[in-house]
Amino acid sequence: MTSPFPPPLISLTWTDHVTGTEGHLVVDRLVRGVSSGGLRMRKGCTLAEVAGLARGMTMKEALHFDAGDTQSRYVPLGGAKGGIDCDPRDPAAYGVLVRFLRAMRPYVESAWTTGEDLGLSQDLVDRAAAEAGLVSTVQAVFPLLDDEAEARRRLADAFAVTVDGIGLDGLVGGCGVAESVLTALDRAGVAHAGTRVSLQGFGTMGGATARFLSRAGLTVVAVADVKGTIADPAGLDIETLLAARDTHGAVDRGALRQGERELPAEAWLATDAEVLVPAAVSYSVDTTNQASVRARWVVEAANMPVLPEAEALLAARGITVLPDVVVNSGTNAWWWWTLFGDIGADAEQAFEHTRRSMRALVGHVLDRAASDRCTPRAAAHALAADRLPVMEERFGWYR
């Protein structure tokens, strides 16, 4: 039997003729000729990293495919990812982004739908894409839509929705992460009130996750940004911190309340909390620093934050890692639920749909992990592998 996860279809590296900066694109799979995956920018980004992220996107799409749901308009896509080896704060970064998108234009026009990821905002990606001559960063999917004009209006309207000062597009991912946490707590019979959370990252995903968990009654006791860790055992004032952060998720320390302390960057990992949420960079939990983890759950809001060897060591200590391919898949799914017309440009509808879908998905993964006596990551991979042949038969799996 052939593997459901053969090598990527496309793997390429681009070199910027102006700065020498490298960028990468990996298209892991195409479904009906189209793939989906964001574009990140960070210093040190490698082709191997992008390939791992693209494989993760393949699994995220497969995990959100329900063969028995005949009402859904959402067509699962293949997985892809882009990455640029550049510090997004570098003054030359925007020019590099424009030139990368210009070079990738044939792929974006025909096969790769993309959007914001680590280091980049959707507004910045959209502005650079327009300068690069692209109609949209998701234009490759337009031929699959019943009514392109209406679908594009619906997505634009959804991006214009704000909730308490934050755009809907910046909230749905965190809503999905929070629901993953709440599902794990509920299944374990752990009350929301009194459960402590420590997060690494306070940008789009981390900030939204903190808001939803706080509003669900959990106590966020630590948040790490690029400047270090902010902690308070009694609980942080999340709304004040959200209002005091910059576009890169760094919090103005002048906004800290009495009792909120500044600690070293790594302090978030060893914080006395039941739930850890790495929501910043890849590879943040390794075989050395995992030893300081005291939490019961590590919930991967970032892509690939826990190294496989570290996850094995955590599992041996009874610590459950909820994998990124499940936990942070809500943002990607929300794009397609909205564009294909399963939901409208409405915040409550988006949150309700996200909560229901994520709760069901996390439940399936935890059930599979229990029945197979394996980790949730292994269970998620097995579920994706089960669904891929059905997707191939129904939609066509182009390699």
N, C-alpha and C positions, 0 to 999 in steps of 0.2 A: 504493500500500500504506500502510495506517495505521501510525503509529508504535507500537512496543510499549510506549513510555513516554509516554502522554498525560498531561495535567495531573492533579493529585490529585483524588480523589473528594470529600474533605472537608478544608477548611482553615479553622481558626477561632482566634480570640484571645479569651481570658477575662481580665477585670480583677477583681482581688480587692477587694471592697467595704470591707475593713478597712484594708489597707495600700496599695492602688493598684498592687500587683504584677501584672505580666502573665504569663499562661501560654498555651501554644499546643498545639494538637493538629492533626496532619495525618494523615489516612488516605489513603495513596497508592493502594492497591488493596484489594479484598476478594476472597478466594477462598472459595467456599462461604459467603459472607456474613461472613467473619472476617478480621481483620488482626492482625499481630504487631509489636511494637516497644516498647522500653523508655521510661522516663520519666527525664529528666535534670533537674538543678537546678544552674544556675550563673548568676552575675551577668553580664548581657549577652546571654543567650540570646535569639535572635530567631526570628521566624516563618520566615524564609528558611533559617536553620540547621536548624530542625526539619523543614522540607520536604525539604531535602537528605538528612537522616538517614532520613526515611520512604522516599524513593526508594531509598536504600541497602538498607533492609530488604526492599523488593520484590525487589531483585536477590539478596540473601542467600537468601531463600526459594527463588527460582527456581534458583539455583546448586546448592542441596542437593536438587533434584528430579531423580531418575534415572528416566526413563520406562521403562527396561528392567528396573528392580528391582521384580518383582512380589511380593516377600516383605515389603517394608517397609510398616509400618502408619502411618508418619509421613505426614500429609497436609500438603503445603505450604500456607501461608497467604498473605494479602496483606501488604503492608508498611505500617507506621504508625510514628509517634513522637510523644512528648509532651515538652514542655520548659517550665521555669519560670524566669523571669528573676529569680533571687534567689540570694544567697550562702547555701549550705547551712549555714554557721556562724552565720548571723544568728539571734538568739534567737527571731525571729518566723517562722523558716523552716518549722517543723513545722506551725504553724497554717495557713500558706499552703498547704502540701502537702495537708492534710486538706480544706481548702475547695476546692482545685482538683479533687481526686478526687471530692468530693461533687458539684461542678458537672459533672464528666465522667461521672458514674455511669451515665447512659443509654447512653453509648458503651461503657463498660467492661462493662456487663451484656450488651450485644448484639453488639458488633462489634470492640472493641479489646482485645486481650490485651496486658498490659504487665508490667513488672518493673523491677528496679534498672538504673540507668545512671549516668553521671557525676554525682557529688555525692550519690548516694543509695545506701543499702544495701537489700537485699531485706527484711531485718527491719523497717527503718523504713517502707518502702513498704507492707508487709503490715499493720503496726500502724496506719498512717494510713488504709489502705483499710478496715480493720475499723471504725475510728471514723467513716468516711464512710458506713458502712452497706452495704459491698460484701461479698459472700460470698467472693470471691477476685478477684485481679487478672487471672486467666486464665479467668474463668467463661464468657466468650463462646464458648470452644472446647468446653465441656462437652457440648453437643448433638451434637458430632461424634465423641464417644468411645463405644466399644462398652460399656464398663462404667465409668461415671463414678466410683462409689465406690472401685473398685479402682484406677483411674488416679490419683485424688487421694491415696490411701494410698501408692501407689508414689512419687509425686513428693514427698510429705511425708517419706517414709523416705529418699529420696535427699538431700534437704536436711539431714537429720540426720546424714549420713555425714561424718566428718572424717578427714583424712589428715595426720598429723604436725602436728596442731593447727590446721589450716585446713579449712574446710568444703568439701565436694566442689563445691558451686555456685560457690565462689570460685576453683576450680582448673581446671575444664574449659576455660574460655576461654583461660587461659594455656597449657594443654596444646596447644590448637589453634594458638596463635600460635607456640609453640616448634616444633611439627611443620612449620609453614610455613617457618620458618627452616631447619630440618634438611633439608627437601625441596629447597630452593634450593641449599644447600651440597652435598648429595649429587649433584644434577644437574650442578653445576659442578665436581665432583671435588675439593672442598675438605674437608679433614679437620676433624672437629669439634674435636679437641684443638688448642689454640693459636689458635682463632678467637675474636676479642675482640668483646664486645657492650657497647653503651652504651644505656641506657634512660632515657626521660623518663616519670616516673610510677612510683610504687611502691605503688599501691593494689591493688585486687582483680586487675586484669588485668596490670599491670606486675610486681607481686610474684610472681604465679604464673608468669608468663613467665620471670622471672629464676630461679626455682627449677628449672623444667624444663630450661632451657638449661644452667644450672650442673651439674645432675645428668647431662646428656648429654655433659659434658666440655668445654663452651665456657667461656670466661673472661669473666665480667661485670666490666668495668673501671670503669664509671661508672653511677651511678643519680642521677637528679634528682627531688627532691620539692619541696614548696612552700617549703622553706627554702633551697634551693640544690642544688648537685651534690656528691655524695660520690664520690671517685675514688681508685683505686689501680691503677697499671699492672700490678701483680702479680696482681690479682684481688681482688674484695671478698668478704667472708665473708657470703654471702647469707642463710644461716639465722640468723645473729646479727642482721642488719639486719631481717629479717622479724619476729623476736621483739621488736624494739625500736620497731616502728612503731605509730602510733595509728590510730584508725578512719578517718582521712582519708589514710593512707599517708605521714604525716610521720615521719621516723626520729629517735629520741632521739640526739642527738649524743654523749651520754655513753657510748654503746655502741660508738663507733668504736674500731677497733684501731690499733695503731701502723702507720703507713704509709698509712692511709686519711685523705685530705685533704678539706677543705671548699673548694669552688670556687664561682664565681658560677653563677647559675641556667642561663645559656645554655651553660655549658661542656660539657654533655653532647653538644651538637650537633657540636662541633669535636674531640671526643675521638678519639684515634688508635685506631680500631676498624674491623673489617670490616663489622659489622652495627649499624645504628641502629634502635631500636624506640621510636617515639613512642607512649606508652601513657597519655597524660594528657588533654590538651585538644585541641579542634579548632583548625585554623589555626595550628599552632605552627611550621611550616616555611614561610617566605615567600620572596619573590623576593630579599630582601636576605640573610637569614641562611643560605640554602641554599648560598651561596658558601663557607661554612666547613666544609661536609660533606666528609669524606675517606673515608667508608665506601663499600663496594661495593654494599651493599643497604640500603634503608630499608624497614622492615617495619611496616605501619600497624596497630598494635594498638588505637589510639584511632580514633574515627570522624572522618574528614575532617581529619587532622592536616597534610597537605601540600596547599598551595594548587595549583590546576591549573597556574598559570604557573610556580610553583616546580618542579613535577614535570617540566615541559618542559625547564627549564634543567638539572635533574639528569640527565634522560635524554640530553641533548646532551653531558654529561660522562661518559657511560657508567655512570651509577649507576641501578640498577634499583629501582623502587618497587613493592613487593608491596601491592596495594590492600586497604583495610579491608573491602570487601564480601566478600572471600575470607578474609583473615587472621583477623579477629575474629568470624567467623560461628559458631564452635564453641559458644559459650555458648547462643545462641538455638536452635541445632539440638539441643543436649543437652536442653533443656527438653522439646522435642517428641518426641525419641527416647524419653525417659523416660515422658512422659505417655501417649503412644500405645502404649507397650509394646514398642518395638524393643529396649530394654535395661532392666535392672532397677536397683534401688537398690544398686549395687555399684561401688566406685571403679575397680577394675581393668577391669571390663567397660566402664565409661564412658570410661576413658582409651584402651583398645584401640579402641573404636568411633570415638572422636574422632580418634585418630591415623590410622586406616585411611581414614576419610572425608576428612580434611583433606589427607592425602598425595595421594589420588586427585584431589581438587579442584584443589589447587595444580599438580599435574602436568598436568591438562587445560588450565588457564589458561596455563601456560608453553609447552605444546605449541602452543596456539592463537596465542600471541604470536609464537612462532618462525615458524609457517607463514604468518601474516598480516603478519609484519614490523611489529609494532605493540607498544605497551607492554602490560604485564600488565593494567593497568586497562581499556584498550580491548578486550583479549581477554576479560576477565571480563564486560564489558558485552555483547559479541557473543554469548558463551555464554548469558547470561541472556536475551537477545533471542531466541535460538534456542529456548529451553525454554518461554518464556511461551505461545506458541500451543498447544503440546502440553498445558500445564497448563489453558489455557482450554477446550480440547476435552474434556479428561478430567473437570475438576472444576467448570467454570463460573467465569467471570471477571466479577464484578459491578462495574458502574461507576455 
